[in-house]
Amino acid sequence: MAVKGPAIGIDLGTTYSCVGVFKHGKVEIIANDQGNRNTPSYVAFTDTEALVGDSAKNTVALNAKSTIFNAKRLIGRHFSDSTVQSDMKHWPFKVINSGGKPKLQVEQKGETKILTTEEIGAMVLVKMKQTAEAYLETKVTDAVITVPAYFNHSQRLATKDAGFVAGLNVLHIINEPTAAALAYGLDKNLTGKKNVLIFDLGGGAFDVSVISINEGSLYEVRSTSGNSHLGGEDFDNRMIMHFRNEFKRKILRTACERAKRTLSSTSEANVEIDSLFENIDFYTKITRARFEELCSDLFRLTLATVEKVIREAKLNKSSIHEILLVGGSTRIPKIQKILSEFMNGKELNKSVNPDEVVTYGATLYDAILSGNRSDTIKDVFLVDVIPFSLGIETPGGVMTKVIERNTYTPIKVSKTFSTYSDNQTTFSIEVFEGNRAMTKDNFRLGKFYLTGIPLALRGVPQIDVEFEMNANGLLNVSAQDKSTGNSQNITILSDKSKEEIDRMVSNAEKCKEEIEKQKQRLTARNQLEHFILSVKQACEESLSWLDNNSLAEKEEYEDKMKELHKVCTPFVTKLQDNDQNGTSISD
Ligand code: AMP
């Protein structure tokens, strides 16, 4: 494979996103312009600009209605989806129903702006792309993006579309647990079969998967399950409830999250909020034991999922060789303790950073796909399972499955159907994804028709319907009339029109410019502040010298003047240089 541009892996998370690059034979996780290796998946629309990442999260209290977060909970879903309906109730921003899809409505510069979830995803991806570009000092196009293992076809496609809108060529959409397993297994020269349990507890969601690694190169997802509404934010909420009578909520959230993190390494944490209410400061303490007690039912909930996933993989606890921890909330000591106890005292593998392991694996996979890998890294073959059954609607709204859930991909399966009435010349194939018995409870992927069926009694014509899912998760469905050889097919691609995609791409371009402007504005502001503070300090020192030397000689005053010039002039010269290079403080 030809060596292309730099290999980038992006973990597009519900609460935080992370980007890595494969360089000098290893993965490097890249810090953003604020120096943080994890960037909040937040997008804010202020009257002057669009903010993404830390700056958007930092202003959330001031701009709650126009700050979008948790967009990953909406991407690729229907507005009527029960999780969309229940999530919406907890968000300060507005979600509207636009042709059956959830879209975000924000106010900016006195105008109402409506954005798709793909656009919000794209804005976060643009930020991650820019973070990589700033570090590498070169353009980045190819990327591998991770998604949860339970994401359905439509959620995967929508994530891919978000990548396209962000100007990325998405080489592959890879499952988060598979990425974590790759990060763990790739450089280990593993032999035989290793069953790895991946326990992923982040800010908003919990996922458990069992992956078998065969001879170090074949990665098979054996089973996967989880709870899309369990994570660090729930633990924060428990602490907020605990203090609810004493605090104002918004300010409390940040203080509680900080205290929770502290309790992972100490047995007691202070919760300190200055001027919380009517200029009264609030200082209190919480012990680790108390925090554990507040969340004990939530912590225990995770074990039921672990048990289910091991059972579904047709394994038992003792056949799990490694337990990988993923997601910031796995740093909570009590969670580690109960998980290890549940696994009969097995030690947990903490060799990888839980916030970065998914990005790490995605970056490695990009390096393999794009031909950038070094000799130390062997080729791998990923085998994923389909998280939802795929099938077509048959009379009475019944979901007739063609490919069962948990089947390995790539796969091709065909089933023979027939007409339902006499002299039926057209057969409609409506494709659904989901595990429920009736199509109305599942997700509709698309519809096409096979026409020109010769006249015959019902049940006589034989129509072969074939489902083919390729390694990239793209589904192609075809139907063929056996008697005539006549066939039709559809590839279930993005459900967005070219116009819609073009519109999103042009919006993203605008957003890119805004982010760039914002970055330049911040740099300029920091330079100015630095300059003022340095000059201020020099002036204060000179003033105090003056106060103490009111009877000094002319030469002494002149020397002092020269000294002060010496301090200020380099700054002025540097600023003038910057001005010529286009990073003026007067921008
Ligand atoms: P992730 O989605 O993987 O980035 O995880 C983010 C979640 O992990 C947030 O809820 C954080 O508050 C939580 N988290 C991060 N570090 C710690 C820590 N040291 N102790 C407890 N929770 C943490």
Residues whose N, C-alpha, C, O or C-beta is under 5 A from the ligand:
A	BS01	AMP	T15 Y16 L201 G202 G203 G232 E233 E257 K260 R261 S264 G327 G328 S329 R331 I332 P354
